[in-house]
Amino acid sequence: MDAYILKNGVRLAKPNKKIIAKAMEGVDIVHVFLPLPFGLGTAATKMATEKGICVTGGFHTQAENVSNHLGMMNCHWFNNQLYKFFWKAVYSHCQAIHYPTQFIEDLSRRKSEKDPWI
């Protein structure tokens, strides 16, 4: 999978629990903005939540940004599953969520009204 993603010009950070734990020593808050399965943001969210550290998130990734790399950008079912994963793995644990644009905030609100994430 890594080779395929690299072919698309994308390099994803891989979670290393020792490095994440060291980075979290003495912090009051962790900010996450990439909620990918098996990704750094998802692992950091889980570890911060387990340690009782406040988590905030940035909604910078649309499901379609991920599914496009898999040739499934127009597969609505798959995209909905990704949005549900994003919510369950990261955003449901956030005390605050930052939306970089009004478009993204509106998308998030429409998505959760149309197909509730929770």
VOKOL-584030 format. One record per residue: residue number from 1; residue in one letter; z, x, y of N, C-alpha, C in turn. Coordinates in pm, 1 decimal, decimal comma. Each point is the difference from the previous one (the first is absolute). Layout:
BEGIN
<k = NUM; r = A; n_z = Z; n_x = X; n_y = Y; ca_z = Z; ca_x = X; ca_y = Y; c_z = Z; c_x = X; c_y = Y> .
...
//
This chain:
BEGIN
<k = 1; r = M; n_z = 0,0; n_x = 82,3; n_y = -118,8; ca_z = 0,0; ca_x = -82,3; ca_y = 118,8; c_z = 0,0; c_x = 87,1; c_y = 125,8> .
<k = 2; r = D; n_z = 77,0; n_x = 109,2; n_y = -1,7; ca_z = 4,9; ca_x = 88,6; ca_y = 116,9; c_z = -138,8; c_x = 51,7; c_y = 37,4> .
<k = 3; r = A; n_z = -77,5; n_x = 38,8; n_y = -101,0; ca_z = -133,8; ca_x = 54,2; ca_y = 26,9; c_z = -88,8; c_x = -105,3; c_y = 65,3> .
<k = 4; r = Y; n_z = 11,7; n_x = -123,5; n_y = -46,1; ca_z = -80,4; ca_x = -108,3; ca_y = 57,1; c_z = 37,8; c_x = -24,4; c_y = 145,8> .
<k = 5; r = I; n_z = 127,6; n_x = -3,4; n_y = 28,3; ca_z = 46,9; ca_x = -22,7; ca_y = 137,2; c_z = -39,6; c_x = 117,2; c_y = 89,1> .
<k = 6; r = L; n_z = 14,2; n_x = 122,2; n_y = -49,9; ca_z = -41,4; ca_x = 117,6; ca_y = 77,1; c_z = -149,3; c_x = -3,3; c_y = 31,7> .
<k = 7; r = K; n_z = -78,8; n_x = -50,5; n_y = -93,9; ca_z = -144,4; ca_x = -11,1; ca_y = 20,6; c_z = -30,6; c_x = -90,1; c_y = 120,5> .
<k = 8; r = N; n_z = 89,4; n_x = -93,8; n_y = 26,1; ca_z = -15,5; ca_x = -90,1; ca_y = 114,1; c_z = 56,0; c_x = 60,2; c_y = 128,8> .
<k = 9; r = G; n_z = 46,4; n_x = 124,5; n_y = -7,1; ca_z = 49,9; ca_x = 67,4; ca_y = 119,5; c_z = 143,8; c_x = -33,6; c_y = 35,1> .
<k = 10; r = V; n_z = 76,2; n_x = -45,8; n_y = -97,6; ca_z = 139,1; ca_x = -39,1; ca_y = 24,4; c_z = 91,6; c_x = 83,7; c_y = -88,6> .
<k = 11; r = R; n_z = 106,7; n_x = 49,5; n_y = 56,5; ca_z = 100,8; ca_x = 72,3; ca_y = -77,3; c_z = 133,7; c_x = -71,5; c_y = 21,6> .
<k = 12; r = L; n_z = 60,1; n_x = -45,5; n_y = -108,8; ca_z = 126,0; ca_x = -73,3; ca_y = 8,4; c_z = 117,6; c_x = 91,2; c_y = -33,0> .
<k = 13; r = A; n_z = 106,7; n_x = -15,8; n_y = 75,5; ca_z = 121,8; ca_x = 76,1; ca_y = -27,7; c_z = 63,1; c_x = -52,5; c_y = -128,6> .
<k = 14; r = K; n_z = 44,1; n_x = 91,5; n_y = -83,3; ca_z = 65,9; ca_x = -38,4; ca_y = -124,4; c_z = 150,7; c_x = 10,2; c_y = 19,5> .
<k = 15; r = P; n_z = 73,4; n_x = -98,5; n_y = -48,8; ca_z = 144,6; ca_x = 4,2; ca_y = 18,7; c_z = 65,3; c_x = 108,6; c_y = -85,1> .
<k = 16; r = N; n_z = 89,2; n_x = 73,7; n_y = 61,1; ca_z = 81,1; ca_x = 99,8; ca_y = -68,2; c_z = 144,3; c_x = -36,2; c_y = 33,4> .
<k = 17; r = K; n_z = 72,7; n_x = -51,2; n_y = -99,9; ca_z = 134,2; ca_x = -52,8; ca_y = 25,1; c_z = 94,4; c_x = 103,1; c_y = 60,9> .
<k = 18; r = K; n_z = -11,5; n_x = 125,1; n_y = -40,7; ca_z = 87,8; ca_x = 103,5; ca_y = 56,0; c_z = -27,9; c_x = 20,7; c_y = 148,5> .
<k = 19; r = I; n_z = -126,8; n_x = 4,4; n_y = 36,5; ca_z = -36,5; ca_x = 19,7; ca_y = 140,9; c_z = 40,2; c_x = -121,6; c_y = 83,0> .
<k = 20; r = I; n_z = -23,3; n_x = -120,6; n_y = -54,4; ca_z = 38,0; ca_x = -121,6; ca_y = 72,6; c_z = 151,2; c_x = -3,9; c_y = 20,2> .
<k = 21; r = A; n_z = 75,9; n_x = 29,8; n_y = -105,6; ca_z = 146,5; ca_x = -1,5; ca_y = 10,6; c_z = 48,2; c_x = 100,2; c_y = 104,5> .
<k = 22; r = K; n_z = -57,9; n_x = 118,5; n_y = 1,7; ca_z = 36,9; ca_x = 102,3; ca_y = 99,3; c_z = -32,5; c_x = -49,1; c_y = 141,0> .
<k = 23; r = A; n_z = -116,8; n_x = -61,5; n_y = 16,2; ca_z = -40,5; ca_x = -50,0; ca_y = 131,9; c_z = 91,0; c_x = -112,5; c_y = 48,3> .
<k = 24; r = M; n_z = 62,0; n_x = -72,4; n_y = -92,0; ca_z = 85,6; ca_x = -112,6; ca_y = 37,3; c_z = 144,9; c_x = 39,2; c_y = 25,7> .
<k = 25; r = E; n_z = 33,7; n_x = 125,2; n_y = -23,5; ca_z = 138,3; ca_x = 42,6; ca_y = 22,5; c_z = 38,1; c_x = -17,9; c_y = 146,6> .
<k = 26; r = G; n_z = 104,5; n_x = -77,5; n_y = 23,4; ca_z = 54,1; ca_x = -16,9; ca_y = 134,0; c_z = -79,9; c_x = -89,0; c_y = 94,0> .
<k = 27; r = V; n_z = -101,2; n_x = -70,6; n_y = -51,0; ca_z = -79,4; ca_x = -85,4; ca_y = 88,9; c_z = 57,1; c_x = -141,4; c_y = 5,5> .
<k = 28; r = D; n_z = -27,9; n_x = -67,7; n_y = 110,1; ca_z = 44,2; ca_x = -138,1; ca_y = 18,3; c_z = -111,0; c_x = -100,1; c_y = -28,4> .
<k = 29; r = I; n_z = -124,2; n_x = 47,3; n_y = 4,0; ca_z = -113,3; ca_x = -91,0; ca_y = -12,4; c_z = -119,3; c_x = 72,4; c_y = -62,8> .
<k = 30; r = V; n_z = -78,0; n_x = -75,3; n_y = -76,5; ca_z = -123,2; ca_x = 50,8; ca_y = -59,9; c_z = -112,0; c_x = -94,5; c_y = 41,9> .
<k = 31; r = H; n_z = -110,4; n_x = 56,3; n_y = 49,7; ca_z = -115,4; ca_x = -80,8; ca_y = 40,7; c_z = -113,8; c_x = 24,1; c_y = -98,4> .
<k = 32; r = V; n_z = -53,6; n_x = -107,9; n_y = -53,5; ca_z = -105,1; ca_x = 6,6; ca_y = -101,4; c_z = -123,5; c_x = -73,1; c_y = 51,5> .
<k = 33; r = F; n_z = -117,9; n_x = 57,4; n_y = -23,7; ca_z = -119,9; ca_x = -72,1; ca_y = 43,0; c_z = -113,3; c_x = -2,3; c_y = -101,4> .
<k = 34; r = L; n_z = 21,5; n_x = 46,3; n_y = -120,3; ca_z = -105,4; ca_x = -5,8; ca_y = -101,3; c_z = 60,1; c_x = -49,6; c_y = -131,4> .
<k = 35; r = P; n_z = -9,4; n_x = -130,5; n_y = -27,5; ca_z = 68,8; ca_x = -60,4; ca_y = -114,9; c_z = -81,8; c_x = -1,5; c_y = -128,6> .
<k = 36; r = L; n_z = -55,4; n_x = 112,0; n_y = -39,3; ca_z = -88,0; ca_x = 2,0; ca_y = -117,0; c_z = 77,9; c_x = 11,7; c_y = -130,6> .
<k = 37; r = P; n_z = -52,6; n_x = -60,8; n_y = -107,9; ca_z = 63,8; ca_x = 18,2; ca_y = -130,4; c_z = 6,2; c_x = 149,1; c_y = -34,0> .
<k = 38; r = F; n_z = 110,4; n_x = 44,1; n_y = -49,0; ca_z = 22,8; ca_x = 139,2; ca_y = -38,7; c_z = -10,1; c_x = 96,2; c_y = 117,7> .
<k = 39; r = G; n_z = 8,6; n_x = -50,0; n_y = 120,9; ca_z = -15,7; ca_x = 83,7; ca_y = 118,3; c_z = 131,7; c_x = 42,5; c_y = 61,9> .
<k = 40; r = L; n_z = -10,9; n_x = 89,9; n_y = 94,8; ca_z = 115,7; ca_x = 55,3; ca_y = 69,5; c_z = 80,1; c_x = -108,1; c_y = 72,7> .
<k = 41; r = G; n_z = -68,3; n_x = -88,5; n_y = 72,2; ca_z = 69,6; ca_x = -103,5; ca_y = 76,4; c_z = 80,4; c_x = -93,6; c_y = -87,5> .
<k = 42; r = T; n_z = -57,0; n_x = -37,6; n_y = -112,8; ca_z = 68,7; ca_x = -89,3; ca_y = -93,0; c_z = 122,0; c_x = 69,1; c_y = -60,2> .
<k = 43; r = A; n_z = -15,1; n_x = 125,3; n_y = -39,5; ca_z = 112,3; ca_x = 75,9; ca_y = -56,3; c_z = 109,5; c_x = 20,8; c_y = 104,3> .
<k = 44; r = A; n_z = -39,2; n_x = 31,5; n_y = 122,8; ca_z = 98,2; ca_x = 21,4; ca_y = 106,7; c_z = 75,7; c_x = -128,7; c_y = 30,8> .
<k = 45; r = T; n_z = -69,7; n_x = -112,7; n_y = -1,6; ca_z = 65,6; ca_x = -129,3; ca_y = 23,3; c_z = 104,5; c_x = -26,0; c_y = -107,2> .
<k = 46; r = K; n_z = -37,3; n_x = 21,6; n_y = -124,5; ca_z = 92,8; ca_x = -23,6; ca_y = -110,7; c_z = 122,7; c_x = 90,3; c_y = 11,8> .
<k = 47; r = M; n_z = -22,7; n_x = 127,6; n_y = 26,4; ca_z = 112,6; ca_x = 93,7; ca_y = 8,9; c_z = 89,4; c_x = -31,3; c_y = 119,6> .
<k = 48; r = A; n_z = -59,7; n_x = -32,0; n_y = 114,0; ca_z = 79,4; ca_x = -32,1; ca_y = 119,1; c_z = 82,8; c_x = -125,4; c_y = -23,1> .
<k = 49; r = T; n_z = -59,3; n_x = -100,2; n_y = -61,5; ca_z = 71,0; ca_x = -124,6; ca_y = -28,7; c_z = 117,7; c_x = 26,7; c_y = -93,5> .
<k = 50; r = E; n_z = -22,9; n_x = 79,9; n_y = -102,6; ca_z = 107,5; ca_x = 33,7; ca_y = -94,3; c_z = 113,3; c_x = 75,7; c_y = 68,2> .
<k = 51; r = K; n_z = -31,8; n_x = 80,4; n_y = 102,7; ca_z = 100,7; ca_x = 78,9; ca_y = 71,4; c_z = 62,4; c_x = -77,0; c_y = 116,6> .
<k = 52; r = G; n_z = -46,4; n_x = -122,9; n_y = 24,3; ca_z = 53,0; ca_x = -79,5; ca_y = 109,8; c_z = -49,9; c_x = 44,6; c_y = 136,9> .
<k = 53; r = I; n_z = -113,4; n_x = 68,0; n_y = 3,9; ca_z = -58,7; ca_x = 46,7; ca_y = 125,8; c_z = -94,4; c_x = -108,5; c_y = 52,4> .
<k = 54; r = C; n_z = 7,7; n_x = -27,2; n_y = 128,1; ca_z = -85,8; ca_x = -98,4; ca_y = 65,9; c_z = -147,1; c_x = 40,2; c_y = -14,7> .
<k = 55; r = V; n_z = -84,0; n_x = -96,7; n_y = -33,2; ca_z = -143,6; ca_x = 25,0; ca_y = -15,0; c_z = -76,8; c_x = -84,8; c_y = 101,1> .
<k = 56; r = T; n_z = -93,7; n_x = 62,9; n_y = 69,3; ca_z = -95,0; ca_x = -72,6; ca_y = 83,7; c_z = -139,0; c_x = 30,5; c_y = -52,9> .
<k = 57; r = G; n_z = -92,4; n_x = -88,7; n_y = 27,4; ca_z = -135,0; ca_x = 19,8; ca_y = -50,8; c_z = -104,4; c_x = -18,1; c_y = 107,4> .
<k = 58; r = G; n_z = -109,9; n_x = 66,8; n_y = -18,7; ca_z = -116,0; ca_x = -19,1; ca_y = 85,8; c_z = -109,9; c_x = -63,4; c_y = -83,2> .
<k = 59; r = F; n_z = -50,0; n_x = -113,4; n_y = 44,8; ca_z = -105,3; ca_x = -69,4; ca_y = -74,7; c_z = -133,9; c_x = 57,8; c_y = 43,4> .
<k = 60; r = H; n_z = -30,9; n_x = 118,6; n_y = -49,7; ca_z = -121,2; ca_x = 71,3; ca_y = 38,4; c_z = -108,2; c_x = -7,4; c_y = -106,7> .
<k = 61; r = T; n_z = 32,1; n_x = -54,6; n_y = -116,1; ca_z = -94,6; ca_x = -0,9; ca_y = -110,6; c_z = -29,1; c_x = -142,3; c_y = -43,9> .
<k = 62; r = Q; n_z = -124,4; n_x = -39,2; n_y = 8,2; ca_z = -41,9; ca_x = -128,8; ca_y = -53,5; c_z = -35,5; c_x = 19,2; c_y = -147,1> .
<k = 63; r = A; n_z = 18,8; n_x = -102,3; n_y = -79,4; ca_z = -36,3; ca_x = 6,8; ca_y = -141,9; c_z = -146,3; c_x = 38,9; c_y = -16,4> .
<k = 64; r = E; n_z = -82,8; n_x = -48,7; n_y = 90,5; ca_z = -143,1; ca_x = 27,8; ca_y = -8,3; c_z = -31,8; c_x = 148,3; c_y = 20,7> .
<k = 65; r = N; n_z = 88,0; n_x = 72,3; n_y = 71,9; ca_z = -18,5; ca_x = 144,4; ca_y = 14,9; c_z = 15,2; c_x = 70,4; c_y = -134,3> .
<k = 66; r = V; n_z = 84,8; n_x = -53,7; n_y = -84,9; ca_z = 22,7; ca_x = 57,2; ca_y = -132,6; c_z = -109,3; c_x = -45,5; c_y = -96,6> .
<k = 67; r = S; n_z = -23,3; n_x = -130,3; n_y = -4,6; ca_z = -95,5; ca_x = -53,9; ca_y = -97,6; c_z = -142,4; c_x = 48,7; c_y = 25,3> .
<k = 68; r = N; n_z = -31,4; n_x = 34,1; n_y = 123,8; ca_z = -132,6; ca_x = 53,0; ca_y = 32,2; c_z = -29,3; c_x = 127,2; c_y = -79,5> .
<k = 69; r = H; n_z = 101,2; n_x = 84,4; n_y = -18,4; ca_z = -18,5; ca_x = 124,9; ca_y = -74,8; c_z = -22,6; c_x = -25,1; c_y = -148,8> .
<k = 70; r = L; n_z = 33,8; n_x = -119,7; n_y = -44,5; ca_z = -16,7; ca_x = -35,1; ca_y = -140,8; c_z = -120,9; c_x = -90,3; c_y = -22,0> .
<k = 71; r = G; n_z = -78,2; n_x = -21,4; n_y = 105,9; ca_z = -116,4; ca_x = -87,3; ca_y = -10,2; c_z = 36,8; c_x = -146,8; c_y = -10,8> .
<k = 72; r = M; n_z = 120,4; n_x = -36,6; n_y = 47,9; ca_z = 48,7; ca_x = -137,4; ca_y = -14,4; c_z = 39,7; c_x = -62,1; c_y = 134,1> .
<k = 73; r = M; n_z = -58,5; n_x = 47,2; n_y = 107,6; ca_z = 40,1; ca_x = -46,4; ca_y = 132,6; c_z = -12,6; c_x = -151,5; c_y = 17,0> .
<k = 74; r = N; n_z = -98,4; n_x = -60,9; n_y = -62,0; ca_z = -20,7; ca_x = -144,0; ca_y = 15,6; c_z = 60,8; c_x = -82,4; c_y = -113,0> .
<k = 75; r = C; n_z = 83,8; n_x = 63,0; n_y = -80,6; ca_z = 68,6; ca_x = -71,2; ca_y = -108,6; c_z = 131,9; c_x = -55,2; c_y = 55,6> .
<k = 76; r = H; n_z = -3,6; n_x = -126,0; n_y = 41,3; ca_z = 115,3; ca_x = -59,5; ca_y = 67,9; c_z = 125,1; c_x = -2,4; c_y = -87,9> .
<k = 77; r = W; n_z = -17,3; n_x = -27,6; n_y = -129,2; ca_z = 115,1; ca_x = -2,1; ca_y = -89,2; c_z = 69,3; c_x = 136,5; c_y = -1,3> .
<k = 78; r = F; n_z = -79,5; n_x = 105,9; n_y = -14,9; ca_z = 56,5; ca_x = 135,0; ca_y = -5,0; c_z = 69,4; c_x = 34,5; c_y = 131,6> .
<k = 79; r = N; n_z = -63,8; n_x = -31,8; n_y = 111,6; ca_z = 60,5; ca_x = 27,6; ca_y = 130,4; c_z = 131,0; c_x = -76,1; c_y = 17,0> .
<k = 80; r = N; n_z = 4,0; n_x = -125,7; n_y = -44,4; ca_z = 124,7; ca_x = -76,6; ca_y = 8,6; c_z = 109,7; c_x = 64,4; c_y = -83,6> .
<k = 81; r = Q; n_z = -36,6; n_x = 53,4; n_y = -116,7; ca_z = 99,4; ca_x = 68,7; ca_y = -83,0; c_z = 52,9; c_x = 124,5; c_y = 71,0> .
<k = 82; r = L; n_z = -88,7; n_x = 73,0; n_y = 67,2; ca_z = 44,1; ca_x = 117,8; ca_y = 75,6; c_z = 93,7; c_x = -39,6; c_y = 113,4> .
<k = 83; r = Y; n_z = -34,7; n_x = -104,6; n_y = 74,6; ca_z = 88,7; ca_x = -45,5; ca_y = 107,7; c_z = 137,2; c_x = -38,1; c_y = -55,3> .
<k = 84; r = K; n_z = 1,2; n_x = -68,2; n_y = -114,6; ca_z = 128,0; ca_x = -36,0; ca_y = -62,3; c_z = 77,4; c_x = 125,6; c_y = -39,0> .
<k = 85; r = F; n_z = -69,8; n_x = 99,5; n_y = -54,7; ca_z = 66,4; ca_x = 125,5; ca_y = -35,3; c_z = 56,9; c_x = 66,8; c_y = 124,5> .
<k = 86; r = F; n_z = -79,9; n_x = 7,7; n_y = 107,2; ca_z = 46,9; ca_x = 60,9; ca_y = 125,4; c_z = 131,3; c_x = -64,7; c_y = 42,9> .
<k = 87; r = W; n_z = 3,6; n_x = -133,5; n_y = -5,1; ca_z = 120,2; ca_x = -72,0; ca_y = 44,1; c_z = 117,8; c_x = 30,6; c_y = -92,0> .
<k = 88; r = K; n_z = -21,2; n_x = -13,9; n_y = -130,2; ca_z = 109,6; ca_x = 18,0; ca_y = -95,3; c_z = 53,4; c_x = 143,4; c_y = -0,2> .
<k = 89; r = A; n_z = -89,8; n_x = 97,5; n_y = 2,3; ca_z = 40,4; ca_x = 140,3; ca_y = -13,1; c_z = 54,1; c_x = 59,8; c_y = 128,8> .
<k = 90; r = V; n_z = -49,3; n_x = -44,7; n_y = 115,9; ca_z = 38,2; ca_x = 64,7; ca_y = 125,8; c_z = 51,3; c_x = -98,9; c_y = 103,9> .
<k = 91; r = Y; n_z = -86,1; n_x = -88,9; n_y = 47,2; ca_z = 33,1; ca_x = -78,2; ca_y = 119,6; c_z = 119,6; c_x = -93,2; c_y = -17,0> .
<k = 92; r = S; n_z = 26,9; n_x = -48,4; n_y = -121,1; ca_z = 117,2; ca_x = -85,7; ca_y = -20,7; c_z = 130,5; c_x = 77,7; c_y = 16,6> .
<k = 93; r = H; n_z = -6,6; n_x = 131,8; n_y = -3,0; ca_z = 118,3; ca_x = 84,8; ca_y = 16,5; c_z = 16,8; c_x = 49,8; c_y = 143,4> .
<k = 94; r = C; n_z = -94,4; n_x = -34,4; n_y = 86,6; ca_z = 1,2; ca_x = 51,7; ca_y = 137,8; c_z = 83,5; c_x = -87,4; c_y = 92,8> .
<k = 95; r = Q; n_z = 77,5; n_x = 66,4; n_y = 84,3; ca_z = 75,6; ca_x = -71,2; ca_y = 102,0; c_z = -89,0; c_x = -34,4; c_y = 119,4> .
<k = 96; r = A; n_z = -110,4; n_x = 71,2; n_y = 14,7; ca_z = -98,1; ca_x = -27,7; ca_y = 105,6; c_z = -136,1; c_x = 49,2; c_y = -47,4> .
<k = 97; r = I; n_z = -105,2; n_x = -69,2; n_y = 45,4; ca_z = -136,6; ca_x = 39,4; ca_y = -34,3; c_z = -78,5; c_x = 17,2; c_y = 129,2> .
<k = 98; r = H; n_z = -66,6; n_x = 113,8; n_y = 11,4; ca_z = -83,9; ca_x = 29,2; ca_y = 116,5; c_z = -144,5; c_x = -34,1; c_y = -34,9> .
<k = 99; r = Y; n_z = -63,8; n_x = -75,7; n_y = 88,0; ca_z = -142,3; ca_x = -31,4; ca_y = -15,0; c_z = -73,9; c_x = 74,8; c_y = 109,7> .
<k = 100; r = P; n_z = -95,1; n_x = 87,5; n_y = -33,6; ca_z = -66,7; ca_x = 80,4; ca_y = 102,7; c_z = -92,5; c_x = -79,6; c_y = 91,3> .
<k = 101; r = T; n_z = -44,7; n_x = -116,7; n_y = -46,0; ca_z = -86,6; ca_x = -82,9; ca_y = 84,0; c_z = 36,0; c_x = -146,9; c_y = -19,4> .
<k = 102; r = Q; n_z = -39,5; n_x = -81,2; n_y = 95,0; ca_z = 20,9; ca_x = -144,2; ca_y = -12,0; c_z = -78,9; c_x = -55,3; c_y = -118,4> .
<k = 103; r = F; n_z = -119,2; n_x = 54,7; n_y = -23,9; ca_z = -81,7; ca_x = -43,6; ca_y = -113,1; c_z = 76,7; c_x = 14,7; c_y = -131,7> .
<k = 104; r = I; n_z = 63,3; n_x = 114,6; n_y = -19,8; ca_z = 73,1; ca_x = 25,3; ca_y = -124,6; c_z = 121,2; c_x = -92,1; c_y = -11,3> .
<k = 105; r = E; n_z = 70,7; n_x = -21,1; n_y = 110,0; ca_z = 114,0; ca_x = -92,3; ca_y = -4,9; c_z = -48,1; c_x = -140,9; c_y = -35,0> .
<k = 106; r = D; n_z = -107,6; n_x = -43,8; n_y = 63,5; ca_z = -54,2; ca_x = -133,0; ca_y = -28,7; c_z = -44,7; c_x = -11,0; c_y = -145,4> .
<k = 107; r = L; n_z = -63,7; n_x = 104,5; n_y = -51,8; ca_z = -42,8; ca_x = 1,5; ca_y = -139,9; c_z = 120,8; c_x = -15,6; c_y = -91,9> .
<k = 108; r = S; n_z = 104,4; n_x = 74,3; n_y = 27,9; ca_z = 121,2; ca_x = -6,5; ca_y = -80,8; c_z = 58,8; c_x = -140,8; c_y = 2,0> .
<k = 109; r = R; n_z = 7,6; n_x = -58,5; n_y = 117,9; ca_z = 56,0; ca_x = -135,5; ca_y = 11,6; c_z = -88,9; c_x = -103,7; c_y = -69,9> .
<k = 110; r = R; n_z = -131,9; n_x = 11,3; n_y = 17,6; ca_z = -91,7; ca_x = -93,5; ca_y = -67,4; c_z = 11,9; c_x = 14,0; c_y = -151,4> .
<k = 111; r = K; n_z = 6,1; n_x = 122,4; n_y = -46,1; ca_z = 7,9; ca_x = 25,5; ca_y = -143,3; c_z = 127,8; c_x = -60,3; c_y = -57,9> .
<k = 112; r = S; n_z = 110,5; n_x = 17,6; n_y = 69,8; ca_z = 125,6; ca_x = -50,4; ca_y = -54,3; c_z = 10,7; c_x = -152,1; c_y = 11,7> .
<k = 113; r = E; n_z = -70,8; n_x = -61,2; n_y = 95,3; ca_z = -0,8; ca_x = -146,4; ca_y = 8,0; c_z = -91,5; c_x = -59,1; c_y = -106,5> .
<k = 114; r = K; n_z = -114,5; n_x = 62,7; n_y = -20,8; ca_z = -100,9; ca_x = -49,5; ca_y = -93,3; c_z = 40,7; c_x = 24,6; c_y = -145,3> .
<k = 115; r = D; n_z = 53,6; n_x = 115,9; n_y = -26,2; ca_z = 35,6; ca_x = 40,1; ca_y = -135,8; c_z = 131,6; c_x = 76,4; c_y = 9,7> .
<k = 116; r = P; n_z = 113,0; n_x = -72,6; n_y = 3,5; ca_z = 129,1; ca_x = 66,4; ca_y = 24,7; c_z = 22,9; c_x = 120,3; c_y = -90,8> .
<k = 117; r = W; n_z = 42,5; n_x = 107,2; n_y = 63,2; ca_z = 24,8; ca_x = 123,8; ca_y = -73,7; c_z = 126,7; c_x = -7,7; c_y = -82,3> .
<k = 118; r = I; n_z = 93,2; n_x = -78,1; n_y = 45,9; ca_z = 130,7; ca_x = -1,8; ca_y = -68,5; c_z = -2,3; c_x = -101,0; c_y = -113,3> .
//
